[in-house]
Amino acid sequence: MSLALIRVPYDSGQREQRQGAGPDALARAGAADALGSGGLDVVPARIETDLPFPTETTVAFELAGKLGGEVARARRSGATPVVLAGNCLTAVGVLAGLAEVPRLGLVWLDAHGDLNTPETSPTGYLDGMALAVATGRCWTGPTRRIPGFAPVADGHVAHLGARALDPGERTILEAGTMAHLDGRSWAADGGDARAAETVHALAERVDALHLHLDLDVQDPARTGGGPETLPGGPGPAQVQRLIANLADVAPLAGVSMAGYAPDRDRSGTDTRAALAALRAVGHAIAARR
């Protein structure tokens, strides 16, 4: 068994800009060593666009299709895919590549809801629709062209860490079809237990999990704070404990990480938090060999 470390260095269709510079920066900082610290071999890969005139939406869905193929290839070779990306929409490609998992659960760690649609978004920001795309609420035309992609049912999703919700996103989470724990509740006393209960309940309904971690879920008071960070969430140690806990409840079929902006990390705190999360991922996957 090995790990496939797949880099997708794009943010809003732009290569190696802002958070798109994060995957390669983490690779240089030792991502492979951190991920492999649990004892598994790490095989690197990188996804690029071939579009002659790239735009945000065309690049996002083209990369998702390519990533789905790379994730599926990694799985066939016996490797667990771990994706470093600039944007959360990359998770759609991971889901496509995990199509053979009969009942796939999705654990979504993010300070934002990511549940807007083109009709509800106040800004039109595509990445703010990532989980809405993953659950089949919008952009269904492009996702139908991604081999292997199928929307994840709300009952197979657990959203943890949100504290910046637009009205439409709040309505979805309050409807109760999707398990969720807000960031302040997770950060409060007893929050680790509530987070564990949330993922344990999901694990009882699925065969394996896709963990998606946007690093902005972490409280910037305990990290350097990237461009999307917001106060009031869990600390890095809490995120690492949750990742470790996943190894006890279900196999990790795939992992995606986004939200690291190296130009905002002058103190190196964000880098250390990201590498610590990757170490936790590597150990969690190795624990279920």
N, C-alpha and C positions, 0 to 999 in steps of 0.2 A: 504494500500500500504506500502511496506517495501523495504529495500535495501539488497541485498545479497552481502556480501564482501567476494570474493573468492580469496584465495592466491595460487599462482603457483610459488614456491620458487626455480626456476631453471634458470641457465645461461649456455647456450651452453651444455646442457645435464648434468650439474653438480649441485647437490642439495646444496643449501645454500652457494654457492661460489660466490664471487664478487657481481654482481647485483642480483644473486639468493638469496642472504641474505637480499635483500631489503624488500620483502613483509612481512616477520616476524618482521623485525626491525621496519617497519612502524606500524605494528599492536601493538607492544609494546609501540611505541611512542604516540599512541592514534588515529590511523586511524579510528576506529569505531566511536569514539566520534566526530571527525572532520566531517566524512561523515554524521553522524546523527544529526548534528547541525541544519539542516533545519527542523527537527521535525519528521523525519521518523525513524522507528525501523530498526536496522541493524542486520542481521543474518549472522554469520561467516561460512565459509567453506574452505577446503583446498584440493588441488589436488596433488597426488603423483604418481610416476611411479611404475609399477609392474615388469619392465623388469629386468631379472637377470643379463644381461650384457648390461648396458646402453651405447649408443653412442649418439652423438649430434643429428643426424637426426632421429634416431628411437625414442628417448625420445621426441623430439619436436613434432612429429606428433602423437605419442601416447597421450601426454598430451593434444594436441589440440582436439583429439577425446573425451577424458574424460571431458575436459572443456566444449565442446559443449553440452554434456549431462547434466552437472551441470547447465549451463546457461539456457537450455531449461526447466529444473525442476524449477529453480527460477522463470522464466517467468510464468509458469503454476500456481505457488503459488501466483502470484500477485506481486512478487518482481522484482525490476530492478537490473540486475547484474552489479557489479563494480569489476573488476579484477585487482589485484596487481600482477605483474609478473616480472620476471627477464629479459625476452626477448620480442621483438616486435612480433615475430612469434605467440605468444599466441593469438594475435588478430584473427588469423584464427579460433581458437576454439570458440571465441565469435561470429564470423560471422555464424558459423555452428549452434550455439544455437539460433540464431535470424532468423532462416530459415522461420518462419511464417510471418515475416514482408514483405509485398508485394514488396515495393520499398524501400530498405534499402540504406541509404547514409552512406558514410564513411568519417569522418573528421580525417585526419592524421597529427598530430603535431610532427615534428621530424626535427632535424638538418641535418639528412641524407636522401637520396632519398629512401633507402630500396627497390630499383627497379632493383637491379642486378639479374642476373640469373647465373646458373652454367657456362654458356658460356661467360658471360660478366664480372663476378666478378674478380677483380684483386687479391683477397685473398682467395676466396672460403668460406668466412664467411657466414654461413647460415642465420644469423639474418639480414644481409644486403640484403636479398632477401625477407623479410617479406611482403612488399606491392606487390612485383611481384607475390608471391604466392597467396596473397589475390585477385589479379586481374586476376589470371589464366595464368600467363606467364611462370610458371615453376613448377616443382614438382607436376604435375597433377596426377601422379599415386598415391602417398600417399594421396593427398587431396580427390581423388575419394572414398577412403575408410573411410573418416570421415563423419558419418551420418549427413545429413542436409547441408553440405557445398556446396555452389555454388559461383563461382567467382563473384566479384563485377565489374560491367561495369565501364570503365574509366569515363563515364559521370556522375557516381554517387559517384565520389571521389573528395575531395578537400584536397590538400597537402599544408600545411603551415609551414614555418620556415626553409626550407632547405637552407644550404649554403656549403655543402660538397657533391658534386655530381661527380660520375664517368662519363666518356663520354657516356656510354650507358644510364645511368639514365637521363642525361641532354637531350639526344635525345628524350626520351619519354616525358619529361615534356615540351620541346619546340614544340612538335608536336601539342599540344593544345587540345588533347582529354581529358585531366585531368586538372581540375582547380588547379591552384597553385599560391602561393605567397611566394617569397623567404624571408629568415630570415632578411636580411638587409632592405628590403622594409617594412616589418612588424615593425621593430624596429625604422624606421625613422619617422619624423613628418608626421602625417596623417596615420600612419600605422594601427592604430586600426580601422579606418574607412574602409581601404582597406581589412583588415581581415574580418570585419563584412560583407562587400559586397560579399566577396568570399563565405562565408558560407550561406548567405541569398540566393544567386543565386542557390546554391546546394539544399537548403531546398525547393525551388519551384518545384524541380523535384522528390522529394522523400516523403515518408510517415513518416519516422523516421530516426534517426541518431545513428550510432555507433561512439563514440568519442574515438580515440586512442591517448594517450598522452605519448610520450617519453620525460622524463624530460630533456634530453639533448637539447631540442628545446630552452631552456632558456639560456640567455647569462650568461656564468660563472662569468663574472664580478659582477653579481648581485646574484649569488648563490655560493656555495662552489666549484662546478664543479666536476662531476663524471668522469669516465674513458673515456667517449665518447664525452664530452662537447667541444664546439667550440665557439669562439667569434663571435659576430655579430648578435645575435638573439634577440628576444623580452625578456623583463624582466618578472619575475613572475607575477607582477601586470597585465601586458598585457595579459598573458595567462589566468589569472583568469577572466579578463573582457570578453574575448572571450567566456569562458565557461558560464558565466552569460548570455551573449548575445544569446547563443544557446537556452536557455529556451524560448526566445521570438519567435523563428522561427520554431522549430520542436521538437517533443518529443525525449528524449534521451532513446533509447531502450536498450543501453548497453554502458559501459565505460571500457576501459582497460588502465592501466598505467604501464609503464616500465622505466628502466633506473636509478633506485636509488641504489647507492652502498654505504652502510653505512661505510665501511672502509675508504672511501675517504672523509667523512663528519666530519672532526674533529671539525669544528666550530659549527655544527648543522644547518648551513644555508640551506643546501639541505633538511634536515628534515622539517624545517619550511615551505619551499616552497612547498614540496610535500603535507604536511598537509593542507596548504592553498588552494592548488588545489582541494583536496578532499572536503574541506568545500564548495568551489564553486560548485563542482559537486553535493553535497548533496542538496544545496539550489536550483540549477537549476532543479533538478529532482522534488523536493518538490513543486516548483513553478507551475508545470504543473499537479498537482494532480487533 
